[in-house]
């Protein structure tokens, strides 16, 4: 495998291979902005954008970025403030690189934007956690722990979503975010297990052949999961002859992630009246992410058609499938990957496909990937819908 190239490509995409308070200033108050959005979009923004800010960005630089987003018509920004090592916000009992989030929130609000904090959920690359809690990490069917032998790339050090200690650890991160009164919401990423099978377009590009589920990519077989499944069924999952087709074992892994979200993360956000959303996978089975059972406010599926060797029309079809799985009870904001839409008019087609599929809006990945001609196209699209 070309590990170096894979890391550069996947880590560079940011989102995993993945609402209000008033501010005392003369700018529009967030309450006024939120009230306007609530009236038109039933309480949630329509146009979102993922953003990987520079941790050392000055206030003036952040103001310029937020002003640009607002001028394009964007309603909500999702800045990445935790990416599995140090946090870019203040959190008890954990390493904070600097409180970037606390600086960003009032600046975003002054620009008329909602701000939803984007956090990685299950990967943990913090050296202290790796050293002190190696038993927290997921284990594959080959018996390898994700902290010492991560799948695909070095940062794929995933925690086990079934362990109580892990659930409480991740919950504290959501609690810390939700306790920031001015924050609009919490946005979960990597709320899953590692990909047992990568998206189709990535396999040949990086010399990976996955014509079936191989042991080194199949999680989780840690002692906690094995014991719990054996207690539930009388079977040790290591003894399952065909784990890829064992419905009970599949559901057991789905339930681990669903339990983490619904029993720990959602309550932590809702205790402080925060919106909670997630970036989720269209090929959810491959990452053990039965996200249509997550009790979230909205879903931002990463419909990155190029990774699946699909055309733009696929976006609308997947949006419809997602809504059907949700029984149309929760909104979908289709995630669109800008590097896959560099042809003239492609962004317009993708957005139209999303709406044709039933989306309530869209989410763009990411702000720094926007080309000037795409900005013109985006502004024109949003203006035409106003």
C-alpha positions in Angstrom: 0.0 0.0 0.0 1.2 3.5 -0.7 0.7 4.7 2.8 2.3 8.1 2.4 0.0 9.0 -0.6 -3.0 7.6 1.2 -2.4 9.7 4.3 -2.0 12.8 2.2 -5.2 12.2 0.2 -7.6 11.0 2.9 -6.4 13.1 5.8 -6.4 16.1 3.4 -10.1 15.6 2.9 -10.8 16.3 6.5 -14.3 14.9 7.0 -14.0 11.2 7.4 -13.7 8.8 4.7 -16.5 11.3 7.0 -28.2 26.5 17.6 -28.3 30.3 19.7 -27.2 33.0 22.0 -27.0 36.8 21.7 -23.8 38.7 21.4 -23.3 42.2 22.8 -22.3 44.2 19.7 -23.8 46.4 17.0 -23.9 43.6 14.5 -27.0 41.5 14.0 -27.7 39.4 17.1 -27.7 35.6 16.7 -31.2 35.4 18.2 -32.4 37.6 15.3 -30.5 35.5 12.7 -31.8 32.2 14.3 -35.3 33.5 14.4 -35.2 34.3 10.6 -33.7 30.9 9.9 -36.2 29.1 12.1 -39.1 30.7 10.3 -37.9 29.6 6.9 -36.0 26.4 7.6 -37.9 25.0 10.6 -35.1 25.9 13.0 -32.1 24.6 11.1 -29.8 26.3 8.6 -30.2 25.4 4.9 -26.7 26.1 3.7 -23.7 24.7 5.7 -20.0 24.6 5.1 -17.2 22.5 6.7 -14.2 24.6 7.6 -10.6 23.7 8.7 -9.4 26.9 10.2 -5.8 27.7 10.8 -5.3 27.4 14.6 -3.1 30.5 14.5 -5.6 32.6 12.4 -5.9 36.2 13.7 -9.3 37.7 14.5 -9.1 39.8 11.3 -8.4 36.7 9.2 -11.4 34.8 10.8 -13.6 37.9 10.3 -12.7 38.0 6.6 -13.4 34.3 6.1 -16.8 34.5 7.9 -17.7 37.6 5.9 -16.9 35.8 2.7 -19.1 32.8 3.7 -22.0 35.1 4.6 -21.6 37.0 1.3 -21.9 33.7 -0.5 -25.2 33.0 1.3 -23.9 30.4 3.8 -26.0 30.0 7.0 -23.8 27.8 9.2 -20.1 27.1 9.5 -18.7 23.8 10.9 -15.1 24.4 12.0 -12.9 21.4 12.9 -11.9 22.0 16.5 -11.0 18.5 17.5 -9.1 16.0 15.3 -8.2 13.2 17.7 -5.2 14.7 19.5 -5.2 18.1 21.2 -8.4 20.1 21.3 -8.9 23.6 20.0 -11.3 24.5 22.8 -11.1 24.4 26.6 -11.9 20.9 27.9 -11.3 19.6 31.5 -8.8 16.8 32.0 -7.6 16.9 28.4 -4.9 18.7 26.4 -6.0 22.0 24.8 -3.7 23.3 22.1 -5.4 26.7 22.2 -9.0 28.1 22.7 -9.6 28.8 19.0 -13.3 27.9 19.2 -14.0 30.4 21.9 -12.5 33.1 19.7 -14.4 32.0 16.6 -17.9 31.8 18.0 -18.6 35.6 18.6 -16.9 36.4 15.3 -19.1 34.0 13.4 -22.2 35.3 15.1 -21.2 38.9 14.3 -21.1 37.8 10.6 -24.6 36.3 10.9 -23.5 32.7 10.9 -24.4 29.9 13.2 -21.4 27.9 14.4 -21.5 24.1 15.0 -18.4 22.6 16.4 -17.0 19.7 14.3 -15.3 17.0 16.3 -13.8 13.7 15.5 -15.5 11.1 17.7 -13.8 7.6 17.7 -10.2 8.1 16.5 -7.8 9.0 19.3 -4.2 9.9 18.6 -3.4 11.5 21.9 -0.1 10.1 23.2 -1.2 10.1 26.8 -4.4 8.2 26.1 -2.5 5.7 23.9 0.0 5.1 26.7 -2.4 5.0 29.6 -5.4 3.2 28.0 -4.3 0.8 25.3 -7.2 -1.4 26.3 -9.6 1.3 25.1 -8.8 0.6 21.4 -10.7 -1.4 18.9 -9.2 -4.8 17.9 -9.5 -6.4 14.4 -10.3 -10.0 13.6 -6.5 -10.6 13.1 -6.0 -9.8 16.8 -4.4 -6.4 16.1 -5.2 -3.4 18.2 -5.9 -0.1 16.4 -3.4 1.8 18.7 -0.4 -0.3 17.5 -1.5 -1.5 14.1 -4.1 0.9 12.7 -5.8 0.0 9.4 -4.8 1.9 6.3 -3.2 5.0 7.8 -1.5 5.9 11.0 -4.3 8.1 12.3 -6.9 5.3 12.2 -6.4 4.6 15.9 -10.1 4.0 16.7 -11.5 3.5 20.1 -14.0 0.7 20.8 -17.5 2.2 20.9 -18.8 -0.4 23.3 -16.5 0.1 26.3 -18.1 2.2 29.1 -14.9 4.0 29.7 -14.6 5.1 26.1 -18.2 6.2 26.0 -17.7 8.4 29.1 -14.5 9.7 27.6 -16.1 10.8 24.4 -19.2 12.1 26.3 -17.0 14.5 28.3 -15.9 16.1 25.0 -19.5 16.7 24.0 -20.3 17.9 27.5 -17.4 20.4 27.3 -18.6 21.7 24.0 -22.3 21.9 25.0 -21.3 23.9 28.1 -20.2 26.7 25.9 -23.4 28.8 26.1 -22.9 30.6 22.8 -22.2 27.5 20.7 -25.1 26.6 18.4 -24.4 22.9 18.1 -22.1 19.9 18.1 -21.2 18.1 14.9 -19.9 14.5 15.1 -17.5 13.0 12.6 -15.8 9.6 12.5 -18.7 8.3 14.7 -18.1 4.7 13.5 -15.6 1.9 13.2 -12.8 1.7 10.6 -13.9 0.9 7.0 -14.0 -2.8 6.5 -14.2 -2.1 2.8 -13.0 1.3 1.4 -15.0 3.3 -1.2 -14.5 1.8 -4.6 -12.4 4.6 -6.2 -9.9 4.5 -3.4 -8.9 0.9 -3.7 -7.1 0.8 -7.0 -5.7 4.2 -6.5 -3.8 3.0 -3.4 -3.1 -0.6 -4.4 -5.8 -2.0 -2.0 -7.8 -5.0 -3.1 -10.9 -5.6 -1.0 -13.1 -8.1 -2.8 -14.4 -9.3 0.6 -14.1 -8.5 4.3 -10.5 -9.2 5.4 -9.5 -9.8 9.0 -7.1 -6.8 9.3 -10.0 -4.4 8.5 -12.8 -6.1 10.4 -13.5 -4.5 13.8 -14.2 -4.9 16.8 -13.0 -8.2 18.4 -11.7 -6.8 21.7 -12.3 -8.7 24.9 -15.3 -6.4 25.8 -17.0 -7.1 22.5 -16.3 -10.8 22.5 -17.5 -11.3 26.0 -20.7 -9.2 25.5 -21.6 -11.0 22.3 -20.9 -14.4 23.8 -23.1 -13.6 26.8 -25.8 -12.5 24.4 -25.7 -15.4 22.0 -23.5 -18.1 23.5 -21.0 -17.6 20.6 -17.5 -16.2 20.6 -17.3 -14.0 17.5 -13.9 -15.3 16.8 -15.5 -18.7 16.1 -18.0 -17.4 13.5 -17.1 -19.0 10.2 -18.5 -16.3 8.0 -18.6 -13.0 10.0 -19.4 -11.0 6.8 -22.7 -12.7 6.6 -23.6 -13.2 10.2 -26.6 -10.8 10.8 -26.4 -11.0 14.6 -22.7 -10.1 14.7 -23.3 -7.3 12.2 -26.1 -5.9 14.3 -24.1 -6.2 17.5 -21.5 -3.8 16.0 -24.1 -1.4 14.7 -25.7 -1.4 18.2 -22.4 -0.5 19.8 -22.1 2.8 17.8 -25.9 3.5 18.1 -25.7 3.0 21.9 -22.7 5.4 22.2 -24.6 8.1 20.3 -28.1 7.8 21.7 -27.2 6.9 25.3 -24.2 9.2 25.8 -23.6 11.9 23.2 -27.1 13.0 22.4 -28.1 13.4 26.1 -24.9 15.4 26.7 -25.8 17.8 23.9 -29.5 18.0 24.7 -28.8 18.7 28.4 -27.6 22.1 27.3 -30.1 22.5 24.5 -27.6 22.1 21.7 -28.3 20.9 18.2 -26.4 17.7 17.4 -25.7 16.5 13.9 -23.2 14.1 12.3 -21.3 13.6 9.1 -22.3 10.0 8.0 -21.5 7.5 5.3 -23.7 6.4 2.4 -22.1 3.0 2.6 -22.9 2.7 6.3 -22.7 -1.0 6.5 -19.0 -0.9 5.7 -18.2 1.3 8.7 -20.8 -0.3 11.1 -22.7 3.0 11.2 -26.4 2.4 11.3 -26.9 6.1 11.5 -30.6 6.1 10.6 -31.1 4.9 14.2 -29.1 7.9 15.7 -31.4 10.3 17.6 -29.9 13.4 16.0 -31.4 16.6 14.9 -30.2 16.3 11.3 -27.8 14.3 9.1 -25.1 15.5 6.8 -24.2 12.4 4.7 -21.0 12.7 2.8 -22.2 12.0 -0.7 -18.8 12.3 -2.3 -19.8 10.7 -5.6 -16.2 10.5 -7.0 -15.1 8.2 -4.2 -17.8 5.7 -5.4 -17.2 6.0 -9.1 -20.6 7.5 -9.5 -22.0 10.5 -11.4 -23.7 13.6 -9.9 -27.2 12.0 -10.3 -26.2 9.5 -7.6 -26.3 12.3 -5.0 -30.0 12.7 -5.4 -30.6 9.0 -5.4 -28.6 8.5 -2.2 -30.4 11.5 -0.5 -33.7 9.8 -1.2 -32.4 6.5 0.1 -31.2 8.2 3.3 -34.6 9.9 3.8 -36.4 6.6 3.3 -34.2 4.9 6.0 -35.1 7.8 8.3 -38.8 7.4 7.4 -38.6 11.1 6.5 -38.7 12.0 10.2 -35.4 13.9 10.2 -33.8 16.3 7.6 -30.9 15.5 5.3 -28.4 18.1 4.2 -26.4 16.5 1.4 -22.7 16.7 1.8 -21.0 17.7 -1.4 -17.3 17.3 -2.2 -16.0 20.4 -4.0 -12.9 18.8 -5.6 -15.2 16.4 -7.4 -17.1 19.3 -9.0 -14.5 21.4 -10.7 -16.2 21.4 -14.1 -18.3 24.4 -15.0 -21.9 23.9 -13.8 -21.1 20.7 -11.8 -21.8 22.4 -8.5 -25.2 23.6 -9.7 -26.1 20.1 -10.9 -25.0 18.6 -7.6 -27.1 21.0 -5.6 -30.1 20.4 -7.8 -29.7 16.7 -7.6 -29.6 17.0 -3.8 -32.9 19.0 -3.7 -34.5 16.6 -6.2 -33.7 13.8 -3.8 -35.5 15.6 -1.0 -32.7 17.3 0.9 -33.5 20.3 3.1 -30.2 21.9 2.0 -26.6 21.1 1.5 -23.2 21.1 3.1 -20.0 21.8 1.3 -16.6 20.3 1.9 -14.8 22.6 2.4 -14.4 26.3 2.6 -10.7 26.4 1.6 -11.5 24.1 -1.4 -13.8 26.7 -2.9 -12.4 28.1 -6.2 -13.4 31.7 -7.2 -15.6 30.4 -10.1 -17.3 28.0 -7.6 -17.9 30.9 -5.3 -19.6 32.8 -8.1 -21.7 29.8 -8.9 -22.6 29.1 -5.3 -23.7 32.7 -4.7 -25.8 32.6 -7.8 -27.5 29.4 -6.8 -28.4 30.6 -3.3 -29.6 33.9 -4.5 -31.9 32.2 -7.0 -33.4 30.2 -4.2 -34.1 33.2 -1.9 
